[in-house]
Amino acid sequence: MYRILVCDDEKDIVSAIRIYLMSEGYEVIEAYDGQQAVDIAGAGKADLVLMDIMMPVMDGITAMVRIREKTNIPIILLTAKSQDTDKVLGLNVGADDYITKPFNPVELIARVRASLRRYMNLGGSNSGHSQDEEEDLSAVYRIGNIELDDRTKIVRINDQEIMLTRTEYDILRLFVTNPGTVFSPREIYKRVWEEELIGSDNTVAVHIRHLREKIETDPANPRHLKVVWGRGYKMEK
């Protein structure tokens, strides 16, 4: 049974999320400020964190940075629609995803399930792979000045290692293993999050933007990861 840490200073929101998650078989741990979340997650008591940004004692962004110093478990931020800057900052410093309040319970469960699955598939547990999957995971992919080593999960640009979030890595891997193929935002979401996209595709766009900032010399005029207007994105061969 996976343990989900839910952190929000509004107890009604924590209570509602607890009901949704428990109905799906998850164990729920409650916290009401960022410091409590850091203490619980840092002690290895949670498999995933759902955390509000605006909280007393310690805000969600600061708490996430502290948690990232101790563990790489998935972190999903709970944000208000007016917190666009915080969403971007959160994704840039280590959040795996975000959900905008008021949220759809179906979307919440889908995001939690997808984040846990991806985490476990990347080594969060001994989930087991087929022989073909193991062979695929041993590959090193190179496109231009980009090198992605799927054995070590290391990405290099001009032979210099760069730091990507788990989601950014998964998106880049999708593109470098399928050069020239155009993927719509919904296709990207389905392949990376392993769930059908529910609601807006802004999540994909934000991750693509941050990925470009890390792999492109000029993100405004990308050489590798390009938009195909009206269709989606592709990696130039």
KEKE-3310 file (N, C-alpha, C; in steps of 0.2 Angstrom, whole numbers, plus 5000, padded with zeros to 4 digits):
npx = (5004:5003:5010:5003:5008:4999:4999:4993:4987:4974:4962:4950:4953:4963:4956:4946:4954:4960:4949:4947:4959:4960:4949:4954:4963:4974:4986:4985:4994:4994:4998:5001:5008:5023:5035:5032:5029:5042:5048:5041:5042:5056:5060:5057:5044:5034:5028:5024:5021:5008:5006:5002:5006:5006:5008:5009:5023:5032:5034:5027:5036:5049:5049:5048:5061:5069:5064:5069:5082:5084:5076:5070:5056:5040:5033:5019:5012:5000:4991:4984:4975:4980:4993:5004:5017:5023:5020:5029:5041:5041:5041:5053:5062:5061:5048:5036:5024:5009:4993:4979:4969:4951:4951:4948:4943:4945:4955:4965:4967:4972:4984:4991:4992:4999:5011:5017:5018:5027:5038:5041:5044:5056:5065:5061:5056:5057:5051:5052:5057:5054:5065:5067:5064:5075:5085:5083:5084:5097:5103:5112:5108:5111:5109:5114:5121:5117:5117:5110:5110:5103:5106:5112:5104:5109:5111:5119:5125:5135:5145:5144:5137:5120:5106:5091:5073:5063:5052:5056:5067:5060:5052:5062:5068:5058:5058:5071:5072:5063:5066:5061:5048:5032:5024:5008:5003:4994:4997:5010:5008:5001:5011:5021:5016:5008:4995:4978:4976:4968:4958:4967:4981:4992:5001:5011:5016:5023:5033:5040:5044:5053:5062:5068:5075:5085:5092:5094:5103:5098:5084:5073:5073:5074:5085:5084:5072:5057:5042:5028:5017:5000:5000:5010:5025:5042:5058:5071:5080)
npy = (4994:5011:5026:5041:5058:5071:5088:5103:5119:5121:5112:5106:5104:5095:5084:5081:5077:5066:5057:5054:5048:5037:5030:5024:5015:5020:5024:5037:5051:5065:5083:5100:5111:5117:5113:5102:5093:5091:5085:5073:5067:5067:5058:5046:5041:5042:5039:5047:5065:5076:5093:5109:5126:5139:5141:5142:5144:5136:5138:5129:5128:5130:5120:5109:5110:5107:5094:5087:5087:5076:5065:5057:5056:5057:5073:5082:5098:5108:5121:5138:5146:5158:5157:5156:5160:5153:5140:5138:5140:5130:5118:5120:5118:5105:5099:5086:5087:5097:5102:5111:5121:5124:5107:5092:5077:5065:5068:5071:5059:5052:5059:5056:5042:5040:5047:5039:5027:5030:5033:5021:5013:5019:5014:5016:5005:4987:4984:4976:4971:4966:4956:4962:4976:4978:4978:4989:4999:5000:5008:5021:5037:5048:5064:5077:5089:5083:5070:5056:5045:5030:5020:5025:5036:5049:5065:5073:5089:5095:5087:5090:5087:5089:5094:5086:5086:5072:5071:5079:5072:5060:5065:5070:5058:5052:5059:5058:5045:5044:5052:5065:5061:5068:5073:5075:5086:5079:5066:5065:5067:5055:5045:5049:5051:5040:5040:5045:5061:5073:5087:5103:5105:5112:5108:5100:5109:5118:5109:5106:5119:5121:5111:5114:5126:5120:5112:5118:5130:5143:5145:5152:5151:5136:5123:5109:5104:5106:5116:5110:5118:5118:5104:5098:5093:5090:5081:5086:5077)
npz = (5000:4995:5003:5005:5007:5012:5012:5018:5023:5025:5033:5028:5015:5016:5022:5012:5001:5008:5009:4995:4991:5000:4996:4985:4990:4995:5008:5019:5025:5035:5035:5040:5038:5029:5036:5044:5033:5028:5038:5039:5026:5024:5033:5027:5027:5017:5001:4991:4989:4991:4990:4996:4990:4996:5013:5031:5042:5034:5017:5002:4992:4997:5006:4997:4991:5002:5005:4993:4995:5002:4997:4982:4980:4971:4970:4970:4967:4974:4968:4967:4954:4952:4954:4945:4943:4954:4950:4939:4945:4955:4947:4941:4951:4955:4957:4952:4946:4944:4952:4949:4960:4960:4961:4950:4957:4950:4941:4950:4956:4945:4942:4953:4953:4940:4943:4953:4947:4937:4945:4951:4940:4936:4946:4959:4965:4966:4952:4941:4925:4908:4897:4885:4889:4897:4889:4881:4890:4892:4883:4874:4869:4855:4849:4839:4849:4861:4873:4879:4892:4895:4904:4915:4918:4915:4907:4895:4888:4876:4881:4894:4910:4914:4925:4926:4929:4934:4926:4915:4910:4906:4896:4887:4884:4877:4865:4860:4857:4847:4835:4824:4824:4827:4841:4849:4862:4870:4867:4872:4885:4888:4885:4894:4907:4907:4907:4902:4897:4907:4906:4904:4893:4898:4907:4900:4891:4900:4905:4893:4890:4900:4899:4886:4890:4897:4887:4876:4867:4863:4869:4864:4851:4846:4842:4843:4849:4843:4839:4830:4822:4827:4828:4837:4845:4840:4839:4831:4818)
capx = (5000:5007:5008:5003:5008:4995:5000:4989:4985:4966:4960:4945:4955:4966:4951:4943:4959:4961:4944:4948:4964:4958:4944:4958:4967:4981:4987:4986:4998:4992:5002:4997:5013:5029:5040:5029:5030:5049:5050:5038:5045:5063:5060:5055:5037:5029:5030:5022:5019:5004:5008:5000:5012:5005:5007:5012:5029:5037:5029:5028:5042:5055:5048:5050:5068:5072:5063:5073:5089:5084:5073:5067:5050:5036:5030:5014:5010:4993:4991:4979:4975:4984:5000:5007:5025:5025:5020:5035:5047:5040:5043:5060:5067:5060:5041:5035:5018:5005:4986:4976:4963:4948:4953:4944:4945:4947:4962:4969:4969:4975:4990:4995:4994:5004:5018:5019:5020:5034:5044:5043:5047:5063:5069:5058:5055:5059:5045:5054:5056:5056:5072:5067:5064:5081:5090:5081:5086:5104:5105:5114:5106:5114:5106:5117:5126:5113:5118:5106:5113:5098:5109:5114:5099:5112:5110:5125:5125:5142:5149:5143:5131:5115:5101:5084:5069:5061:5048:5060:5070:5056:5050:5067:5069:5053:5059:5077:5071:5059:5068:5057:5041:5028:5019:5004:5003:4990:5001:5016:5006:4999:5017:5026:5012:5005:4987:4975:4976:4962:4959:4971:4988:4997:5007:5015:5019:5027:5038:5043:5048:5059:5067:5071:5079:5091:5095:5095:5108:5094:5077:5067:5074:5077:5088:5082:5065:5053:5035:5025:5011:4994:5001:5013:5032:5046:5065:5075:5085)
capy = (5000:5017:5031:5048:5063:5077:5094:5109:5122:5121:5105:5104:5101:5088:5079:5079:5073:5059:5053:5052:5043:5031:5026:5020:5010:5023:5026:5045:5054:5072:5088:5106:5116:5114:5110:5095:5089:5090:5080:5066:5065:5066:5052:5040:5039:5043:5037:5053:5071:5081:5099:5116:5131:5144:5138:5145:5141:5135:5137:5123:5128:5129:5113:5104:5110:5103:5087:5085:5086:5069:5060:5059:5053:5061:5078:5086:5104:5110:5128:5142:5148:5165:5156:5154:5160:5148:5134:5137:5139:5123:5113:5121:5116:5098:5096:5082:5089:5102:5102:5118:5121:5118:5101:5087:5071:5060:5071:5070:5051:5050:5061:5052:5035:5041:5049:5033:5022:5032:5033:5014:5011:5022:5012:5017:4998:4981:4982:4970:4973:4961:4956:4968:4982:4979:4979:4995:5003:5000:5011:5028:5040:5055:5068:5083:5089:5079:5063:5053:5038:5027:5016:5029:5041:5055:5068:5078:5093:5096:5083:5093:5084:5093:5091:5087:5083:5065:5072:5082:5066:5056:5069:5070:5051:5050:5063:5056:5038:5044:5058:5066:5060:5073:5071:5081:5087:5073:5060:5066:5066:5048:5041:5050:5050:5034:5041:5049:5068:5075:5094:5107:5102:5117:5104:5097:5115:5120:5105:5107:5125:5121:5107:5118:5130:5116:5108:5123:5136:5148:5142:5155:5148:5130:5119:5102:5102:5111:5116:5109:5122:5114:5097:5096:5095:5085:5082:5086:5072)
capz = (5000:4995:5008:5002:5012:5010:5016:5016:5030:5025:5035:5024:5009:5017:5023:5006:4998:5011:5007:4988:4991:5004:4992:4980:4993:4997:5015:5019:5031:5035:5038:5039:5036:5026:5040:5045:5027:5027:5043:5037:5020:5025:5037:5023:5029:5012:4994:4986:4992:4988:4994:4994:4990:5001:5019:5036:5045:5028:5011:4999:4987:5002:5009:4992:4990:5008:5004:4987:4998:5006:4994:4976:4979:4968:4973:4966:4970:4974:4967:4965:4947:4952:4956:4939:4944:4958:4947:4935:4950:4958:4942:4939:4956:4957:4957:4946:4943:4949:4951:4951:4964:4963:4957:4949:4960:4945:4939:4956:4957:4939:4943:4959:4950:4935:4946:4957:4942:4934:4950:4952:4934:4936:4951:4965:4969:4961:4949:4936:4918:4903:4894:4880:4892:4900:4883:4879:4896:4892:4877:4874:4863:4854:4844:4839:4855:4866:4874:4885:4894:4899:4909:4921:4918:4914:4901:4894:4883:4874:4886:4901:4913:4916:4929:4924:4934:4932:4920:4910:4908:4903:4890:4882:4882:4872:4859:4857:4855:4841:4831:4818:4825:4830:4846:4852:4870:4873:4866:4876:4892:4888:4885:4899:4913:4907:4909:4897:4899:4909:4907:4900:4892:4900:4911:4895:4889:4905:4905:4887:4890:4905:4895:4881:4894:4899:4882:4870:4867:4862:4870:4860:4844:4848:4837:4843:4851:4839:4838:4824:4823:4826:4829:4843:4846:4838:4840:4824:4818)
cpx = (5004:5005:5009:5003:5004:4996:4997:4987:4977:4964:4955:4947:4959:4961:4948:4948:4960:4955:4945:4953:4963:4953:4947:4963:4974:4980:4988:4989:4996:4997:4999:5002:5019:5034:5038:5030:5037:5051:5048:5042:5053:5065:5059:5049:5032:5032:5028:5020:5014:5004:5006:5007:5011:5003:5011:5019:5034:5032:5031:5034:5048:5055:5050:5058:5071:5070:5068:5080:5089:5081:5071:5060:5046:5033:5025:5012:5003:4993:4985:4980:4980:4991:5005:5015:5027:5025:5027:5041:5047:5043:5050:5064:5065:5053:5040:5029:5014:4998:4983:4970:4958:4950:4948:4946:4948:4954:4967:4972:4973:4983:4994:4997:4999:5011:5021:5022:5027:5040:5046:5046:5055:5067:5067:5057:5057:5053:5046:5053:5057:5063:5072:5068:5071:5086:5089:5084:5094:5107:5108:5112:5109:5111:5110:5122:5122:5115:5114:5108:5107:5100:5110:5109:5103:5111:5116:5123:5132:5146:5148:5136:5126:5110:5094:5080:5067:5057:5051:5064:5066:5053:5056:5069:5064:5055:5066:5077:5066:5060:5064:5050:5038:5023:5015:5005:5000:4994:5007:5014:5004:5005:5021:5022:5009:4998:4985:4975:4969:4962:4964:4978:4993:5003:5012:5019:5024:5033:5043:5047:5054:5064:5071:5077:5086:5095:5097:5099:5104:5087:5072:5068:5078:5079:5086:5075:5061:5046:5033:5018:5005:4994:5004:5021:5036:5054:5068:5080:5092)
cpy = (5006:5022:5037:5053:5069:5083:5100:5112:5122:5113:5102:5101:5095:5083:5077:5075:5066:5055:5050:5047:5037:5027:5022:5016:5013:5024:5033:5047:5062:5077:5095:5112:5113:5110:5103:5090:5087:5084:5073:5063:5063:5060:5045:5037:5039:5041:5042:5059:5075:5087:5105:5121:5136:5141:5142:5141:5140:5134:5131:5123:5127:5122:5108:5104:5106:5095:5084:5084:5079:5064:5062:5057:5059:5067:5082:5092:5105:5118:5131:5144:5154:5164:5153:5154:5155:5141:5133:5136:5132:5118:5114:5118:5109:5095:5092:5084:5094:5101:5108:5117:5126:5112:5096:5080:5066:5062:5070:5063:5049:5052:5058:5045:5035:5042:5043:5028:5023:5031:5026:5011:5013:5019:5013:5010:4993:4979:4977:4973:4966:4961:4962:4974:4983:4981:4986:5000:5004:5004:5018:5031:5047:5058:5075:5083:5086:5072:5061:5046:5035:5022:5019:5035:5048:5058:5073:5082:5096:5093:5085:5090:5089:5090:5092:5084:5076:5066:5075:5076:5062:5059:5069:5063:5049:5053:5060:5049:5038:5051:5059:5065:5066:5070:5077:5081:5081:5067:5060:5064:5058:5044:5042:5049:5044:5034:5045:5056:5070:5083:5097:5103:5107:5113:5102:5103:5118:5116:5106:5114:5125:5116:5110:5123:5127:5113:5113:5128:5142:5145:5145:5153:5141:5126:5112:5101:5108:5110:5114:5112:5118:5107:5095:5098:5089:5086:5081:5081:5075)
cpz = (5000:5000:5005:5007:5009:5015:5013:5023:5030:5027:5031:5018:5010:5018:5017:5002:5001:5009:5000:4988:4994:5000:4987:4983:4995:5005:5015:5026:5030:5038:5036:5038:5033:5030:5042:5039:5026:5032:5042:5031:5021:5029:5034:5024:5023:5005:4989:4991:4988:4992:4992:4994:4995:5008:5025:5038:5039:5022:5007:4995:4992:5004:5003:4991:4996:5007:4998:4990:5001:5002:4987:4974:4975:4972:4968:4970:4969:4973:4965:4958:4947:4953:4951:4940:4948:4955:4943:4940:4953:4953:4940:4945:4959:4958:4951:4942:4947:4947:4953:4954:4960:4958:4956:4953:4956:4942:4944:4957:4951:4940:4948:4956:4945:4938:4950:4952:4939:4938:4951:4946:4933:4942:4958:4969:4963:4957:4943:4929:4914:4901:4889:4883:4895:4895:4881:4884:4896:4886:4878:4868:4862:4848:4844:4845:4862:4867:4880:4886:4898:4904:4916:4923:4918:4907:4901:4888:4882:4879:4893:4904:4915:4920:4926:4929:4931:4926:4914:4906:4904:4896:4885:4880:4876:4865:4856:4855:4849:4837:4825:4819:4829:4835:4849:4859:4873:4873:4871:4883:4893:4889:4891:4906:4913:4909:4903:4901:4901:4910:4902:4899:4894:4904:4906:4893:4893:4905:4899:4887:4895:4902:4890:4885:4896:4893:4876:4871:4867:4863:4866:4853:4844:4841:4837:4844:4849:4840:4831:4824:4822:4827:4835:4843:4842:4839:4833:4824:4817)
residu = (MET:TYR:ARG:ILE:LEU:VAL:CYS:ASP:ASP:GLU:LYS:ASP:ILE:VAL:SER:ALA:ILE:ARG:ILE:TYR:LEU:MET:SER:GLU:GLY:TYR:GLU:VAL:ILE:GLU:ALA:TYR:ASP:GLY:GLN:GLN:ALA:VAL:ASP:ILE:ALA:GLY:ALA:GLY:LYS:ALA:ASP:LEU:VAL:LEU:MET:ASP:ILE:MET:MET:PRO:VAL:MET:ASP:GLY:ILE:THR:ALA:MET:VAL:ARG:ILE:ARG:GLU:LYS:THR:ASN:ILE:PRO:ILE:ILE:LEU:LEU:THR:ALA:LYS:SER:GLN:ASP:THR:ASP:LYS:VAL:LEU:GLY:LEU:ASN:VAL:GLY:ALA:ASP:ASP:TYR:ILE:THR:LYS:PRO:PHE:ASN:PRO:VAL:GLU:LEU:ILE:ALA:ARG:VAL:ARG:ALA:SER:LEU:ARG:ARG:TYR:MET:ASN:LEU:GLY:GLY:SER:ASN:SER:GLY:HIS:SER:GLN:ASP:GLU:GLU:GLU:ASP:LEU:SER:ALA:VAL:TYR:ARG:ILE:GLY:ASN:ILE:GLU:LEU:ASP:ASP:ARG:THR:LYS:ILE:VAL:ARG:ILE:ASN:ASP:GLN:GLU:ILE:MET:LEU:THR:ARG:THR:GLU:TYR:ASP:ILE:LEU:ARG:LEU:PHE:VAL:THR:ASN:PRO:GLY:THR:VAL:PHE:SER:PRO:ARG:GLU:ILE:TYR:LYS:ARG:VAL:TRP:GLU:GLU:GLU:LEU:ILE:GLY:SER:ASP:ASN:THR:VAL:ALA:VAL:HIS:ILE:ARG:HIS:LEU:ARG:GLU:LYS:ILE:GLU:THR:ASP:PRO:ALA:ASN:PRO:ARG:HIS:LEU:LYS:VAL:VAL:TRP:GLY:ARG:GLY:TYR:LYS:MET:GLU:LYS)
# end
